């Protein structure tokens, strides 16, 4: 079980979650944040501070957001195992579903 960043984060990327994550497992993609499920320690700190309510426990995902559990994992599939988000910085790409979404107005 892990926490998942959902579509409510697309084009927002508030990053409050990264400031409270003790596992440093929340990475910045091109248009949204992604939680590495292999690094998440299920503490829930990120969920509490997300102003968009974009972070959910995977068992609590509703139908429209179920696919985001896979999207978060898929984001890391072709990467060498990252050691932490803060050192790595922004990864200027997204999973295909997110990349294809229409841009949100600023």
CORURJO-V731209 format. One record per backbone hydrogen bond with DSSP energy under -1.0 kcal/mol. NH is the residue of the N-H (numbers start at 0). CO is the residue of the C=O. Records with the same first field share a line. If there is no record, write none. Layout:
NH->CO ; CO
//
This chain:
3->55
5->53
8->5
9->6
10->30
11->8
12->8
18->14
20->16
26->33
28->31
29->92
33->26
35->24
38->35
39->35
47->43
48->44
49->45
52->49
55->3
57->1
59->56
60->57
64->61
65->61
67->64
68->65
70->66
71->67
72->68
73->69
74->70
75->72
76->73
78->75
84->23
87->83
88->84
90->27
92->90
98->94
99->95
100->97
//
